[in-house]
Amino acid sequence: MNNISKNVSFFSQLCIDQCRGSCCDPWWGIISYAVVREGGLFNLEDFKGEIIKGIKDREERIRNNYITNETPPRPLFHLPERYNAIAQDIKVDGSKLSVNMLAMFAFRCLFLSKDKTCLIHPSFLNGADIRPPHCGFMGSLDARIGEKGYCRIIHAAQTNSGSGVRRAIETEKDASEKHYREGFETAEAAAEAVINRLKEYCSKYAKHLLVEDKQFFVGRNDPCYCGSNKKYKKCHGR
């Protein structure tokens, strides 16, 4: 057995004996994307609908991509158990609100057994790998932090002692439990939390964007909506 085979065997055993499904129970799907809202938070129900659609579109994208590589393919996931939408890097430019969104979904893999065994792992299928490509990337020995396939547990096993691996496993579990605890059962509830976060931000830093349930129509020579007593063209209309 060469060194590469030894390494793969060691890390596979690490996942089975120590990690025991930390990254798959639940499996977290995470997608970042940008949301831009012109005219502020003037119609919250309409904006909330946009956020809900954005969350559900990305949930569906994950479920459609995570299918087995066989004919016919089988899905790995049903609907998520938890939705978590986080508004990051909020920016305001006049009446434009820009937000970097992080959508997180807690799925239960249909092929993870009660004893945390992956039932479609090649070791159970005589070497055949029918997992989605993304599953095969998980735990890559060469991946670095932030790269596709990075696993902090395997990274710890490569560079630290047994105590480092145990700490990495606990960190993984604690993070998963925190996200699960803070998540919501529906996309609608997650979107409502985002709206509340944006309202809180605007109440501190951009109060002119908080005129709820009003249409945003203003002429260049009309008073600016922000209450500055200047004409729109000389204020936020510049």
C-alpha positions in Angstrom: 0.0 0.0 0.0 1.5 3.4 -1.0 1.4 6.5 1.2 -1.6 8.0 -0.6 -3.6 4.8 0.0 -2.5 4.8 3.6 -3.6 8.4 4.0 -7.0 7.9 2.4 -7.6 4.8 4.5 -6.6 6.7 7.7 -8.9 9.6 7.0 -11.8 7.4 5.9 -11.5 5.6 9.2 -11.3 8.9 11.0 -14.7 9.9 9.6 -16.2 6.5 10.6 -14.8 6.1 14.1 -14.5 9.7 15.4 -16.4 12.2 13.3 -19.4 9.9 12.8 -21.4 12.1 10.5 -20.7 15.6 12.0 -20.9 17.2 8.5 -23.9 15.1 7.4 -26.2 15.1 10.4 -27.6 17.4 9.4 -26.0 18.3 6.1 -25.8 22.0 5.7 -26.3 23.6 2.2 -24.9 27.1 2.2 -25.2 29.6 -0.7 -24.2 33.3 -0.7 -25.8 35.8 -3.1 -26.5 39.5 -3.5 -29.9 41.3 -3.1 -30.4 44.9 -4.3 -33.5 46.8 -3.5 -34.3 50.2 -5.2 -36.4 52.6 -3.2 -35.7 51.2 0.3 -38.2 49.4 2.4 -41.3 51.1 1.1 -43.3 47.9 0.4 -42.2 45.4 2.9 -44.6 42.6 1.8 -43.3 42.8 -1.8 -39.7 42.8 -0.6 -40.4 39.9 1.7 -41.8 38.0 -1.2 -38.6 38.6 -3.2 -36.5 37.2 -0.3 -38.7 34.2 0.1 -38.4 33.4 -3.6 -34.6 33.8 -3.4 -34.4 31.4 -0.6 -36.7 28.8 -2.1 -34.9 29.0 -5.5 -31.6 28.2 -3.9 -33.1 25.4 -1.8 -34.4 23.9 -5.0 -31.1 24.3 -6.7 -29.4 22.3 -4.0 -31.9 19.5 -4.1 -31.7 19.3 -7.9 -27.9 19.1 -7.8 -27.6 16.5 -5.0 -28.8 13.4 -6.8 -27.1 10.0 -7.2 -25.0 9.3 -10.3 -27.1 6.4 -11.5 -30.0 5.7 -13.8 -32.6 6.7 -12.7 -31.0 9.1 -10.2 -32.3 9.3 -6.6 -32.4 12.5 -4.6 -30.3 12.8 -1.4 -32.7 15.3 0.3 -36.3 16.1 0.9 -37.2 19.6 2.1 -34.9 21.2 4.7 -35.6 20.8 8.4 -34.3 24.3 9.0 -33.9 27.5 7.0 -31.4 30.2 8.1 -31.1 33.4 6.1 -28.5 35.9 7.2 -28.2 39.5 6.0 -24.5 40.5 5.7 -22.6 43.5 4.5 -25.6 45.8 4.3 -24.9 49.0 2.3 -27.0 52.0 1.5 -26.5 54.3 -1.5 -29.3 57.0 -1.6 -32.5 55.0 -2.0 -30.7 51.7 -3.0 -30.2 49.0 -0.4 -27.6 46.3 -1.2 -27.3 43.2 1.0 -25.1 40.1 0.8 -27.3 37.2 1.8 -26.2 33.9 3.2 -28.9 31.2 2.9 -28.4 28.0 4.9 -30.4 24.8 4.8 -30.3 21.9 7.2 -31.0 18.7 5.2 -31.3 15.1 6.3 -29.5 12.9 3.9 -31.7 10.0 2.9 -28.6 7.7 2.6 -27.2 8.3 6.1 -28.1 5.4 8.3 -29.0 5.6 12.0 -25.5 4.6 13.0 -24.2 7.5 10.8 -22.9 5.4 8.0 -23.0 6.7 4.4 -24.9 3.9 2.5 -23.7 5.1 -0.9 -20.1 5.4 0.0 -17.9 3.5 -2.5 -16.7 1.2 0.3 -20.2 -0.2 0.5 -20.7 -0.5 -3.3 -17.6 -2.5 -4.3 -15.8 0.8 -5.3 -18.6 2.2 -7.4 -19.1 5.9 -6.6 -22.7 7.1 -7.2 -22.4 10.1 -4.9 -23.0 13.6 -6.3 -19.6 15.2 -7.3 -19.9 17.6 -4.3 -20.1 14.8 -1.8 -16.9 13.3 -3.3 -15.1 16.6 -2.8 -15.9 16.7 0.9 -12.8 15.9 3.0 -10.3 16.6 0.3 -6.8 16.2 1.7 -5.5 19.1 -0.4 -8.3 21.6 0.3 -7.5 24.7 2.3 -9.7 26.9 4.4 -12.4 28.5 2.3 -11.8 26.1 -0.6 -14.2 23.5 -2.0 -14.0 20.3 0.0 -12.3 21.8 3.1 -12.9 19.8 6.3 -11.6 21.3 9.5 -11.5 17.8 11.1 -9.3 16.3 8.4 -7.1 19.5 8.4 -6.6 19.0 12.1 -5.7 15.4 11.7 -3.0 16.4 9.2 -1.5 19.0 11.3 -2.4 18.4 15.0 -2.5 15.7 17.6 -5.5 13.7 18.7 -6.6 16.5 21.0 -6.7 18.8 18.0 -9.0 16.4 16.1 -11.4 16.2 19.1 -11.5 20.0 19.3 -12.2 20.3 15.6 -15.1 17.7 15.9 -16.6 19.6 18.8 -16.3 22.9 16.9 -18.1 21.4 13.9 -20.9 20.0 16.1 -21.2 23.3 18.1 -21.5 25.3 14.9 -24.1 23.0 13.4 -26.2 23.0 16.6 -26.0 26.8 16.8 -27.2 27.3 13.2 -29.9 24.7 13.7 -31.1 26.3 16.9 -31.2 29.8 15.3 -32.9 28.5 12.1 -36.6 28.5 11.2 -39.0 25.8 10.0 -40.1 27.7 6.9 -38.5 30.0 4.3 -41.2 32.5 5.2 -40.1 32.8 8.8 -36.5 33.1 7.7 -37.4 35.9 5.4 -39.3 37.7 8.1 -36.1 37.6 10.3 -34.2 39.2 7.4 -36.7 42.0 7.0 -36.5 42.7 10.8 -32.7 42.8 10.6 -32.9 45.3 7.7 -35.4 47.4 9.5 -33.2 47.5 12.5 -30.2 48.5 10.4 -32.1 51.2 8.6 -33.5 52.6 11.8 -29.9 53.3 13.0 -28.2 54.2 9.7 -30.7 55.0 7.0 -34.1 56.2 8.4 -35.1 57.7 5.1 -35.5 54.1 3.8 -38.2 53.2 6.4 -41.3 54.8 5.0 -43.4 51.6 4.9 -46.3 50.8 2.6 -45.8 54.0 0.5 -45.0 54.1 -3.2 -41.7 55.7 -4.0 -42.4 58.4 -6.5 -40.5 61.7 -6.4 -39.8 64.3 -9.0 -36.4 65.9 -9.4 -37.7 69.2 -8.1 -39.8 67.7 -5.2 -38.6 67.8 -1.6 -36.2 64.9 -1.0 -37.8 61.9 0.8 -35.1 61.9 3.5 -36.5 65.1 5.1 -33.4 67.2 4.4 -35.6 70.1 3.1 -33.5 70.0 -0.1 -34.8 69.3 -3.5 -34.5 65.6 -4.5 -32.1 66.5 -7.4 -29.7 68.2 -4.9 -29.9 65.5 -2.3 -30.4 61.8 -2.9 -31.1 62.3 -6.5 -27.6 63.4 -7.3 
